[in-house]
Amino acid sequence: LEYALSNGKSWFVADAVPGLATGAPETLDTYEKLLDAVKAQLKQLLRMAVTMTVRTMPAAAASEPRPYKSLLTEGCAASGKDFNDQGALYDYYQTMLVGLPNLADSLAVLKQTVYEQKQYTLPQIIEMLQKDFPDETARLKLVNKVPKFGNDAAEVDAIAAEMMAFACDELAALSKELGYAFHPQPFSYVWMIGHGMATAASPDGRRKGEILAYSVSPMQGRDAGGFTALINSLAGLPTKKAPGTTSAIGGVIGIGFGILMANLAGSLISNLDGAEGFSAIPSLGA
């Protein structure tokens, strides 16, 4: 999104142009044009990521063998090849999709405040981001006055699902083109911290350098609709397209936690239509 708003330039690293020239901000006069620019940038970044993976495969095989992992992985012993030398029977490479909730929330903010309600112009939003939100009141309006992912809000949940499906489909096409299996993995581990530190401010109200959302969990502090709303938002994601696994953390406070989890354990996966590979990790608050 940053590159789409800056015609391929970086706001974080001066003079860097890591993205594509998808048009100056004034040419993005409809939400559809903005979305097309974002998808073009994402497509380019995914190609760069998997191409780098392919280029480093020979070096990994030569200098980073995994003997223990190879012993435990089907196919390596039979092929006589290390795991990092493509010895496994089912060889694949996980590609992290970090920041999906932030992207969905940011697109929802731009769609509502710029293109629908015309509260701001796109250049005004860009100025806010480049200056890292000098007006706290304006930032809080973007945070609190536009629905956010994780609250069972149909429009922003649909944006999240669309962007995740697009990324997964692009990785599937790249897998076919390059002859390797690149599995989409909307699971950030702890990388949302480091990636956030290298990311400019975003329209969802996130400041420059702040942490990104964990995996597909809502951005911290943005989910206010309760546990059921959170599950409904997560259930709308196309997790069948992401065999690299999808994870979310939800916090539940209250004495009914045990009863809730007993019911949830037996019904969550069956009720999440097409949610193979989904992992919900509840945490008990004090």
Salt bridges, closest charged atoms under 4 A:
ASP29 OD1 - LYS33 NZ 2.86
GLU64 OE1 - ARG66 NH2 3.75
GLU127 OE2 - LYS131 NZ 2.84
GLU136 OE2 - ARG139 NH2 2.81
GLU136 OE1 - ARG207 NH2 2.60
GLU155 OE2 - LYS111 NZ 2.84
GLU162 OE2 - LYS39 NZ 2.79
ASP169 OD1 - LYS241 NZ 2.85
GLU177 OE1 - ARG47 NH2 2.82
